[in-house]
Amino acid sequence: MPEVLDLPGPAAVVDLDRLERNIHRIRAKADGGGVRLRPHVKTHKSVEIARLQFAGGTGPVTVSTLKEAEHFARSGFDDITYAVPLNPALLDRAAELAAKVERFHLLIDHPDLLEAVEGRPAPPLSFYLKVDCGYHRAGVDPEARASLALARRLHESQAANLAGILTHAGQAYRCRNREELLAVAKTERETMVRFASRLEEAGIPVPEISIGSTPTMAVAGNLDGITEIRPGNYVFHDRFQAAIGACSPDDIAFSVHGTVVGMYPERGRFLLNTGALALSRDPGADHLGRSFGFGEVYDPARPGEPPIGVIESLSQEHGLARAGADLPLLGAPVRITPNHSCLAAAGFERYYAVRGTRIEGEMQPCRGW
């Protein structure tokens, strides 16, 4: 079999041993907590990896684009949640997909979308009410009277079904350690359980309570009152997750392989053929008060050894790295763990699946919107 060391890069590489461990860990947490696992497949966008998440079969998934939803539906996944508030201009496209799969859930957090749904003749669409549990990116305020009113309208609508409530504790990405992650996980669960109780007391059934981000699910021990979790990044992990305590560096299953194309010993720097298009420009956990850089650089021939450098600047096709103790050789292969594996992976048309340094196959992600 070909060797990963022979890839000139930039190339996206998935470590199957680490991937499988990560998948098993969250599956065990979901099973132990008695909740449904609906992984967010935007991390990898790959049917091959999604099937590994369901022991070779299919199961409920979360997506972030309609293109992903359509791609996974064509591959036999028939229980899909599109976890972005729906653009009203995409109603016809969403309804077309809903007619082809057993369950297709959409998100809503504003009454104007409901009005658009009710203004079109079609079978009812299934919606989760998106709830803000502290991230303040999207979702209704669970304490506001208007949120209760929107939930009631959804429940009583002839054009929409209320599937339940859903949240994403994205504020976990500003945490500094596991103790802070535990506090956010507690807030996430308690906010949703409390809001569900408020709705049910008002006579509005809440069939599902959906939560989950990789950082909160990495530490959450109490899932009482929750029906499903939706972590995504956990299959790959990345430098960000390791920095905030959601995983260890040895859990990172996704890396970008490249080549040293320049050496500057007088400055203690070396140049790589992996730029922003291969790694993204995500600044990572820069809130931790240090120069985080854009990726750690490893010698792929020496697994388990410390990094040989940190990428400190990026241009489109170049990465400039600050060297550790010694500079690598010109033309040497390198392995880079990116700050954000989801964004980095989205730049590639294929991933190489490896065990050790042996390439065992390829995976093709879907791309586009």
N, C-alpha and C positions, 0 to 999 in steps of 0.2 A: 504493500500500500504506500501511496505517497506520504511524505513527511511535511508537517507544518513548517519545519525549518526551511523548506525549499520555496515557500511562498514569498515572492518579492514584496508583496503588499502594494498599497494598503489592502488588507483582507480582514474580513470579520470572522472570528473564530469562536466556537462554542465548545467549552469543555464538558463533555457528556457526563463524566463522573460527578462533577460539581452540580451540573444542571439537575441530574437525577436526585441527588441529595437534597437540593433546595425544594424540588417538587414534593418529595416524600415528607419533608418537614412540615410544610404548610398543609398538605393533605391530612397528615396526622392531627394537626391542630384543629382543622375543620371537623374531622370525624370525632375527635375527643370532645369538642364543644357542641356537638349535635347541630351544626349549621351547614348549609349548602355552601360549597365553594364555587364561585363564579369568577374565575380568574380574568383579569384584564389583559387581553391578548395584544393590546397596542404596544406592549413592550417588545414583542418579537414578531408579530404579524404573520406568524408561520403556522400553517396547518400541521406540519410535522411536529413542532414543539407542543402545540395544543393537544395533539393526540397523546403525547407522552404525559401531559397533565391529567389525562383521563385513561391511563393504563392501556393505551392503544386504541381507544374508542373515541366517542364524542361526549359532550356534556354542555352545561350552561356556560356561556362566555359573555364577557363584557368587551365592547369595542368603542373606539373613539372617532371613527369615520364610517359613513355609509358604505364606502368602498370596502372596508374591512368586513362590515356586516354581510355584504353581498358575497364576498370572497369565501367567508366561512360557511355561509348558507349553501353555496354550491358544493362544498365539501362535506355536507351532511350534518352540520351543526344547526339544530332547529330550535334552540332556546337562547335568544340573543338580547342583550340590553345595550342600547346605544346611549352611552353615558355622557352626552353633551346636550344641553338644552337645544331643542330642535329649531332649526331655521325654518320659518313658515314656508319659504319658497321650496323646501324639500318635502313637503307633505305628500305630494303625489308619489314621489320616489319611495318614501318610507312606507306608504300604504301598499305599494306594489310588492315590496319585500314582505310586509306583514302577511300578505295573502299567500305567500309561498312557504312560510315556516310555521311551525306549531305555535311558538311564542316569540313575539318581538316587542320589546318594551322600549318606550321613549321616555325622555325627561321633559319636565315642565316646571317653571318657577315664576311664570307671569300669566295673568289672565288673558292678555291679548292673544297668546298662542291658542288658548282654549277657544276663543272666539273664532280664530281662523279654522280650527278643526271643526267647529260646529257649523261653519259656513259652507262645508263641502259635503256632497252626498257620497257616503262610503260606509262600509262596516266600521264599527267603533274601533278606535286604536287604544292600545294599552299604555298607560303613563305611570311612571314613578314621579311623585312630588319631590323635587330636589330640595334638600334642607341644608342650610348653612349652620355648621356646628362649630364655627370659629375661624374658618379659613378666610371668609369674606371675599371669595372669588365669584361664587354663584350660589343660588339657593335662597329659599324663603327664610325669614326670621322665625324660628319656632315659637317665639314668645309673642309675635304680632297677631292682632285680631284678623288682619287681612290674610294671613296664612291659613287660618282656620276656614275663612270664607272661600278661599280658592280650593281647599281640600273638599269642602262641601259641594262646590260646583262640579268638581271632577266626579265625585261620588254620584251625583244626581244627573249628570250629563247622559244623553242618549248617544253621543258621538265619541265618548271617551270612557275608558274604564280606569279606576284607580287601583293600580297593582300594589301600591304600598308607598313607603317613603325611603329615600336613599340619600346618603351623604358621603363626603370625602374629606377626611381630616388632613388636608394638605399643609396645615400649620405645623404638622409633625416634622416637616423638612427644615424647620428653623430651630429644632431642638439641638442640644449639645451632648446629650448622653441618654442612657437607658432610663434613668429616673424621670427625666423630662418627657421622654416618649411614653412612659407609663401614665403620666398625668394627662397627656393628650388622648391616649387610648381610653382612659376612664371618662373623660369629657365627651368623647365621640359616642360611646355606648350610652351613657346616661342621658345625653341630650336627645338621642333618638328614642329611647325607651320612654322618657318623660313626654315627648311630643306625641308619640303613639298613644299613650294613655289619655292625653288631652283630647285627641281626635276621637278615640273610642268612647270617652265619656260624653262627647257631643253627638254620638250616634253614627260616627263615620268609621266603618270597618277599615282596619289596616292589615291586609293579608301578609305583607312582607315588610321587614325592616332590614335594609341592606346598608352595610358599612364597609370600610376597609381601605387602607393604604398599606403598602409594604411595611413602613416603619411601625405603625400601630399594631399590625398583625404579628410583627416579630416579637412583640413584648406582651400583647394582651393575654391575660389569663382568665378573664371573666367575660364570657359571651352570652350571659343570661339575657333573655328577651330579644336576642338578635336571631334572624332567620338565615341570613347569608352574609358572606364576606367576599370582597372583590380585590384582593391584592394583585398587582401585576408584575412589578419589577423584581419580585422575589425569585423568579426563575433564573435571572441573570445576576442580580445585585450589581453594585458598582462602587466606585470610591466614595460617593456621597453617602450611601447606606453604611459603609464601613466607618466613615468619619463620625456619624451621629450615633453609632452603637446598634444599628439594626442588623448588622451581620459582621462577620470577621473578614479580613482580606482573603482568607482561604476559601470563602464562599463565592467569590466573584467568578462567574462562569463565562462571562463574555469579555473578549479582548479584541483589540485591533493589532494585527501584525504588520510590521513595516520594516524599513531598512535604513541604516545609517548612511546618509549621503554627504555628510560634511563633518569635519572635526576642527575644533578651534581650541587647542590646549591652552593657549595664552589667556583665554577667557573662561576656561573650564566649561565649555559648551560643546554640544554636538547637534547636528541637524538631521531631521528625519523626513521621510517622504509621506508623512501622515499629517495633514493639515486640518483645517476646520471642517472640510467636507467629510473627513473620515472620523473625526472625534467630536464634532459639534463645538460650539463656543460656550457651553454651559459653564459658569464660573464655579460650580460645585459648592461645597460647604464653606464659602468664604466668610460666613458669619462667625466662624470659630476663631477669628482674629489672627489668622496667619496667611501667608502667601500660599494659597492652595494649588495654584497651577491648573493645568488642563489634562493631566494624566500622569500616572507613574509608569516608568519604563523599566522593563525587566529583560534579562537574558533568557530567552526561551529554552536554551540548552541547559540551564541550571535552575530547574524548578525548586522552589522552596527558599531560594536565596533572596536577600533584600533587593530592593529596586536599585538600578544603576543610574537613575536620573529621574528628574521631574520636568515635564514640559511646562515652560514658563511663558511662551508666547506662540501664537498661531497665525498663519496666513492661510490662504485658500488651500494650498497643497504642501505647505511646509510646517513643521513643528520644531521649535528651537528648545532644546532641553538643557537644563543645568545638570552637570555630571555629578555623580557621587564620588567615590574614592578614585576611580580610574575611568578614563574615556574608553568607550568601545572602539573596535576597529572599523575603518571605513568599509562599507558593504556588509557589516554584521547584521543579522536579523534581530529584531526586537519584538517584544510583546508589550502592549500598552493597555493598562486598565483605565478606561475613560471615566470622567466624572459622572456622566449620565448615560447609562447603557442604552436606554430606550431611544434617545436622540441619536446616538452614534450608530446604532443598528439600523435606523431608518435610512441611512445614507447608502446602504449596500443592497445589491440585487441578489446576493446569496451569502449564506453563512457556511463555513466549513466546520463540520462536526468532528471533534477529535477525542481520542483517548490517549493520554500522554502526549506524544508528538506525532502519533499516527492519524492520518485523516481517514475517517470511516465513511464519510458521505457528505452530501450537501443538503441545505435547506433553502427554500425559496420563499421569502416574505412577500406579501402583497404591498403595493405602494400606491400612493395617490389618495384622492378624496371622493 
